[in-house]
Amino acid sequence: MTMEYRAARFTADGRIDCEVCHPRHGWIPFTADPEDSEPHGRELFAEIEANGDAAAYEPPPPEPVAAGEVDAERDRRMLAGVTVEVSGYGPIPLRGSPVDQTNLLAQKDTARDLLADGVTDPVLIFRDAENAMHQLTPAQMAELADAGKQYVSDVYEASWALKDASPIPLDFASDAHWP
Protein backbone atom coordinates (compact mmCIF):
# COMPACT_ATOMS: atom_id res chain seq x y z
CA MET A 1 0.00 0.00 0.00
CA THR A 2 1.28 3.42 -0.89
CA MET A 3 -0.62 6.27 0.63
CA GLU A 4 0.34 9.88 0.07
CA TYR A 5 1.28 11.49 3.38
CA ARG A 6 3.05 14.58 4.62
CA ALA A 7 4.23 16.26 7.85
CA ALA A 8 4.99 12.97 9.59
CA ARG A 9 6.11 13.32 13.22
CA PHE A 10 6.51 10.75 15.97
CA THR A 11 4.27 11.15 19.01
CA ALA A 12 5.28 10.74 22.66
CA ASP A 13 3.86 7.20 22.67
CA GLY A 14 5.67 6.07 19.49
CA ARG A 15 2.90 6.46 16.94
CA ILE A 16 3.20 8.81 13.96
CA ASP A 17 0.98 11.84 13.43
CA CYS A 18 0.72 12.99 9.82
CA GLU A 19 -1.69 14.15 7.14
CA VAL A 20 -2.90 11.76 4.46
CA CYS A 21 -4.45 12.63 1.13
CA HIS A 22 -7.97 11.21 1.23
CA PRO A 23 -9.59 10.68 -2.19
CA ARG A 24 -12.76 12.60 -1.23
CA HIS A 25 -11.76 14.90 1.65
CA GLY A 26 -8.27 15.96 0.62
CA TRP A 27 -5.58 16.31 3.27
CA ILE A 28 -6.78 15.09 6.66
CA PRO A 29 -5.00 14.44 9.96
CA PHE A 30 -4.16 10.81 10.66
CA THR A 31 -2.24 8.88 13.30
CA ALA A 32 -0.40 5.82 12.02
CA ASP A 33 -0.17 3.15 14.68
CA PRO A 34 1.86 -0.09 14.45
CA GLU A 35 -0.83 -1.80 16.54
CA ASP A 36 -3.84 -0.34 14.72
CA SER A 37 -6.79 -2.75 14.36
CA GLU A 38 -7.10 -1.59 10.73
CA PRO A 39 -4.38 -2.70 8.30
CA HIS A 40 -4.03 0.74 6.64
CA GLY A 41 -2.85 2.27 9.92
CA ARG A 42 -0.24 -0.45 10.47
CA GLU A 43 0.88 -0.36 6.83
CA LEU A 44 1.23 3.42 6.75
CA PHE A 45 3.26 3.35 9.98
CA ALA A 46 5.62 0.75 8.46
CA GLU A 47 5.93 2.77 5.24
CA ILE A 48 6.73 6.04 7.00
CA GLU A 49 9.19 4.30 9.31
CA ALA A 50 10.88 2.57 6.36
CA ASN A 51 11.18 5.89 4.52
CA GLY A 52 12.77 7.43 7.61
CA ASP A 53 11.14 10.79 7.03
CA ALA A 54 9.16 11.16 10.25
CA ALA A 55 10.44 13.96 12.46
CA ALA A 56 11.44 13.07 16.00
CA TYR A 57 9.00 13.70 18.82
CA GLU A 58 9.40 17.15 20.35
CA PRO A 59 7.81 17.58 23.75
CA PRO A 60 5.76 20.73 24.15
CA PRO A 61 7.53 23.62 25.86
CA PRO A 62 7.04 23.66 29.62
CA GLU A 63 4.29 25.81 31.00
CA PRO A 64 5.57 29.11 32.40
CA VAL A 65 5.89 29.30 36.17
CA ALA A 66 3.21 31.41 37.83
CA ALA A 67 4.05 33.91 40.57
CA GLY A 68 1.69 31.99 42.88
CA GLU A 69 3.97 28.95 42.61
CA VAL A 70 6.88 31.07 43.85
CA ASP A 71 4.70 32.36 46.70
CA ALA A 72 3.86 28.78 47.68
CA GLU A 73 7.56 27.84 47.71
CA ARG A 74 8.34 30.97 49.76
CA ASP A 75 5.67 30.03 52.31
CA ARG A 76 6.87 26.42 52.43
CA ARG A 77 10.42 27.54 53.13
CA MET A 78 9.36 29.98 55.83
CA LEU A 79 7.23 27.33 57.55
CA ALA A 80 10.13 24.88 57.42
CA GLY A 81 12.19 27.47 59.28
CA VAL A 82 15.90 27.73 59.72
CA THR A 83 18.57 26.87 62.27
CA VAL A 84 20.47 29.91 63.53
CA GLU A 85 23.71 30.12 65.45
CA VAL A 86 23.44 32.16 68.65
CA SER A 87 26.66 33.68 70.00
CA GLY A 88 27.89 31.98 73.15
CA TYR A 89 25.13 29.38 72.93
CA GLY A 90 25.03 27.40 69.66
CA PRO A 91 22.49 26.41 67.03
CA ILE A 92 18.74 26.83 67.60
CA PRO A 93 16.18 25.62 65.03
CA LEU A 94 13.31 28.03 64.41
CA ARG A 95 9.89 27.41 62.91
CA GLY A 96 8.54 30.06 60.60
CA SER A 97 4.77 29.99 61.05
CA PRO A 98 3.11 33.35 61.70
CA VAL A 99 2.45 32.31 65.32
CA ASP A 100 6.10 31.34 65.80
CA GLN A 101 7.26 34.61 64.25
CA THR A 102 4.95 36.60 66.53
CA ASN A 103 6.19 34.69 69.58
CA LEU A 104 9.81 35.33 68.63
CA LEU A 105 9.16 39.06 68.24
CA ALA A 106 7.36 39.12 71.60
CA GLN A 107 10.36 37.39 73.18
CA LYS A 108 12.63 40.03 71.62
CA ASP A 109 10.44 42.78 73.07
CA THR A 110 10.80 41.20 76.52
CA ALA A 111 14.55 40.86 75.98
CA ARG A 112 14.76 44.56 75.10
CA ASP A 113 12.97 45.47 78.36
CA LEU A 114 15.31 43.22 80.35
CA LEU A 115 18.38 44.68 78.64
CA ALA A 116 17.13 48.19 79.49
CA ASP A 117 16.90 47.06 83.14
CA GLY A 118 20.49 45.77 82.99
CA VAL A 119 19.63 42.04 83.10
CA THR A 120 22.36 39.90 81.53
CA ASP A 121 21.64 36.49 83.07
CA PRO A 122 20.00 33.69 81.04
CA VAL A 123 16.42 34.24 82.24
CA LEU A 124 14.43 33.82 79.02
CA ILE A 125 13.04 30.41 78.08
CA PHE A 126 12.55 29.54 74.40
CA ARG A 127 11.12 26.29 72.98
CA ASP A 128 12.60 25.61 69.53
CA ALA A 129 11.28 23.91 66.39
CA GLU A 130 12.36 20.51 67.73
CA ASN A 131 10.60 21.11 71.05
CA ALA A 132 13.86 21.57 72.97
CA MET A 133 14.01 24.20 75.70
CA HIS A 134 16.69 26.89 75.75
CA GLN A 135 17.50 29.33 78.53
CA LEU A 136 18.91 32.47 76.94
CA THR A 137 20.21 35.82 78.01
CA PRO A 138 18.28 38.87 76.80
CA ALA A 139 21.10 39.61 74.33
CA GLN A 140 20.96 36.03 72.98
CA MET A 141 17.18 36.21 72.63
CA ALA A 142 17.46 39.48 70.71
CA GLU A 143 20.11 37.92 68.46
CA LEU A 144 17.91 34.86 67.89
CA ALA A 145 14.92 37.02 66.93
CA ASP A 146 17.03 39.20 64.64
CA ALA A 147 18.43 36.12 62.87
CA GLY A 148 14.91 34.69 62.40
CA LYS A 149 13.66 38.02 61.12
CA GLN A 150 16.61 38.24 58.72
CA TYR A 151 15.85 34.77 57.38
CA VAL A 152 12.23 35.73 56.64
CA SER A 153 13.43 38.92 54.93
CA ASP A 154 15.95 36.97 52.85
CA VAL A 155 13.29 34.46 51.78
CA TYR A 156 10.97 37.29 50.74
CA GLU A 157 13.76 38.99 48.77
CA ALA A 158 14.55 35.73 46.98
CA SER A 159 10.88 35.31 46.06
CA TRP A 160 10.72 38.87 44.72
CA ALA A 161 13.82 38.32 42.60
CA LEU A 162 12.32 35.15 41.15
CA LYS A 163 8.98 36.83 40.40
CA ASP A 164 10.80 39.75 38.75
CA ALA A 165 12.68 37.37 36.43
CA SER A 166 11.19 37.06 32.97
CA PRO A 167 10.44 34.26 32.69
CA ILE A 168 10.52 32.80 36.18
CA PRO A 169 13.13 29.99 36.10
CA LEU A 170 11.63 26.52 35.78
CA ASP A 171 13.87 25.39 38.66
CA PHE A 172 12.55 28.17 40.94
CA ALA A 173 12.23 25.70 43.84
CA SER A 174 15.93 24.78 43.69
CA ASP A 175 17.94 25.67 46.79
CA ALA A 176 20.25 27.67 44.49
CA HIS A 177 17.60 30.41 44.35
CA TRP A 178 16.90 30.61 48.08
CA PRO A 179 18.82 31.46 51.26
DAPE-V392153 format. One record per backbone hydrogen bond with DSSP energy under -1.0 kcal/mol. NH is the residue of the N-H (numbers start at 0). CO is the residue of the C=O. E is the energy in kcal/mol with one decimal. If there is no record, write none. Layout:
<<NH;CO;E> <NH;CO;E>>
This chain:
<<5;18;-2.0> <8;16;-2.6> <9;54;-2.9> <10;14;-2.8> <13;10;-1.6> <15;31;-2.5> <16;8;-2.8> <17;29;-2.7> <18;5;-2.3> <19;27;-2.5> <20;3;-2.1> <21;25;-3.1> <25;21;-1.7> <27;19;-2.4> <29;17;-2.8> <31;15;-3.1> <35;32;-1.8> <41;37;-1.3> <42;38;-3.1> <43;39;-2.2> <44;40;-1.8> <45;41;-2.3> <46;42;-2.4> <47;43;-2.8> <48;44;-2.7> <49;45;-2.6> <50;46;-2.3> <51;47;-1.3> <52;47;-1.0> <54;7;-2.6> <68;65;-1.2> <69;65;-1.1> <70;66;-2.3> <71;67;-2.1> <72;68;-1.9> <73;69;-2.8> <74;70;-2.7> <75;71;-2.3> <76;72;-2.4> <77;73;-2.4> <78;74;-2.6> <79;75;-2.1> <80;76;-1.3> <81;93;-1.1> <83;91;-2.6> <85;89;-2.7> <88;85;-2.2> <89;85;-2.4> <91;83;-2.8> <93;81;-3.5> <95;78;-1.1> <100;96;-2.7> <101;97;-2.3> <102;98;-2.5> <103;99;-2.4> <104;100;-2.2> <105;101;-2.3> <106;102;-2.6> <107;103;-2.0> <108;104;-2.1> <109;105;-2.2> <110;106;-2.5> <111;107;-2.6> <112;108;-1.9> <113;109;-2.5> <114;110;-2.8> <115;111;-2.2> <116;112;-1.3> <117;114;-1.6> <118;113;-2.7> <122;120;-1.6> <123;135;-2.5> <125;133;-2.7> <127;131;-2.8> <128;92;-2.5> <130;127;-2.0> <133;125;-2.1> <135;123;-3.3> <140;136;-2.5> <141;137;-2.4> <142;138;-2.2> <143;139;-2.7> <144;140;-2.5> <145;141;-2.5> <146;142;-2.4> <147;143;-2.3> <148;144;-2.7> <149;145;-2.4> <150;146;-2.2> <151;147;-2.1> <152;148;-2.3> <153;149;-2.8> <154;150;-2.5> <155;151;-2.4> <156;152;-2.6> <157;153;-2.3> <158;154;-2.2> <159;155;-2.4> <160;156;-2.4> <161;157;-2.2> <162;158;-2.5> <163;159;-1.9> <171;168;-1.4> <173;170;-2.7> <176;173;-2.1> <177;174;-1.5>>
